[in-house]
Amino acid sequence: MDHSSFPVTRTDAEWRAMLTPEQYEVMRGHGTERPGSCALLHEKRAGAFSCAGCGQPLFVATRKFESGTGWPSFDTPVEGAVEETVDRSYGMVRTEVHCSQCGSHLGHVFPDGPPPSGLRYCINGVALNFEPE
């Protein structure tokens, strides 16, 4: 993925300075946080979830649901907020989700979510900030 094509760009040193080591590993290194390890997994208040890398709103709390996977899950992103790429790592083919503004890796989307979308955006909580309504 060519990160220079995103509206928000930073040098590797700038990303390392602004993100925690875990955030950097997930968002810039395409890693995954340990399931059940993020406080946002249990966040139930009204509000919005934004990208920890650039602040763009990504998901609203009314679209969040309990998937039982150990990661915050949503059925629909904010329109235009995320983009998808094919991820062939670990011998699997998955659909990666990244922030449309800064290109940061957020997680993956799967076709096993609830109606109406039928999608499950499985998102690393460390890639998100939560702003209560």
C-alpha positions in Angstrom: 0.0 0.0 0.0 1.4 3.4 -1.0 0.9 5.5 2.2 2.0 8.6 0.4 -1.3 8.7 -1.5 -3.3 9.5 1.7 -4.4 13.0 2.7 -2.6 12.7 6.1 1.0 11.6 5.8 3.8 11.4 8.4 7.3 10.1 8.4 8.1 6.9 10.2 9.8 8.9 13.0 6.7 11.1 13.4 4.4 8.0 13.6 6.7 6.4 16.2 6.7 9.6 18.2 2.9 10.1 18.3 1.8 6.4 18.7 2.4 4.0 21.6 4.6 1.0 20.6 1.4 -1.2 20.5 -0.4 1.3 18.4 2.5 1.6 16.0 2.8 -2.2 15.7 -1.0 -2.5 14.9 -1.6 0.7 12.8 1.7 0.9 10.9 3.0 -2.7 11.1 -0.4 -4.3 10.4 -0.3 -6.2 13.7 -3.2 -7.3 15.9 -3.8 -6.6 19.6 -4.4 -9.5 22.0 -8.1 -10.3 22.0 -10.0 -8.9 25.0 -7.2 -6.6 25.9 -8.7 -3.2 24.9 -11.0 -1.2 27.2 -13.0 0.0 24.2 -14.2 -3.6 23.7 -16.7 -2.9 26.5 -17.5 0.8 25.7 -21.3 1.1 25.5 -21.8 4.9 25.8 -23.2 7.0 22.9 -20.5 8.6 20.9 -18.0 8.2 18.1 -14.8 6.1 17.5 -12.1 7.9 15.5 -8.7 7.0 14.1 -5.9 7.2 16.7 -3.6 8.2 13.9 -5.4 11.2 12.4 -8.6 11.8 14.3 -11.0 11.0 11.4 -14.4 9.7 12.7 -14.7 6.0 11.7 -17.6 4.4 13.5 -20.5 5.6 15.6 -21.4 3.7 18.8 -24.9 2.8 17.6 -23.2 0.6 14.9 -21.1 -1.3 17.5 -22.2 -4.8 18.6 -20.8 -7.6 20.8 -19.4 -10.2 18.4 -17.8 -12.4 21.1 -14.4 -12.2 19.2 -12.5 -10.1 21.7 -12.3 -7.0 19.5 -14.6 -4.1 19.1 -17.0 -4.9 16.2 -19.2 -2.7 14.1 -21.6 -3.4 11.3 -21.2 -0.2 9.3 -18.4 2.5 9.2 -18.9 6.2 8.7 -19.4 6.7 4.9 -16.0 7.1 3.2 -14.0 6.7 6.4 -12.4 3.3 5.7 -10.9 1.6 2.6 -10.3 -2.1 2.0 -7.4 -4.1 0.6 -6.8 -7.8 0.2 -4.6 -9.2 3.0 -2.9 -12.5 2.1 -0.8 -12.8 5.3 -0.7 -15.9 7.5 -1.8 -18.2 4.7 -5.3 -16.7 4.6 -7.2 -14.3 2.3 -8.9 -11.6 4.3 -10.2 -8.1 3.7 -8.1 -5.5 5.6 -9.7 -2.2 6.6 -7.6 0.9 6.9 -8.3 4.6 7.5 -9.0 6.5 4.3 -7.3 9.6 5.6 -3.9 8.3 6.9 -3.8 4.6 5.7 -3.4 3.2 9.2 -4.4 -0.5 9.6 -7.5 -0.8 11.7 -8.5 -4.5 11.4 -10.5 -6.7 9.0 -14.1 -7.0 7.7 -15.9 -10.3 7.6 -19.2 -11.3 6.0 -20.7 -12.7 9.2 -22.2 -9.6 10.9 -25.8 -8.7 11.8 -28.4 -7.2 9.6 -28.8 -4.9 7.8 -25.2 -4.9 6.4 -24.3 -8.5 7.3 -20.7 -7.3 7.9 -18.5 -7.4 10.9 -15.8 -4.8 11.0 -13.4 -6.4 13.6 -11.3 -3.4 14.7 -8.2 -3.2 16.9 -9.2 -1.0 19.9 -5.7 0.6 20.1 -6.3 2.0 16.6 -9.4 3.9 18.0 -10.1 6.9 20.2 -13.6 7.2 21.7 -15.4 10.5 22.1 -18.5 10.3 24.2 -21.6 12.2 23.0 
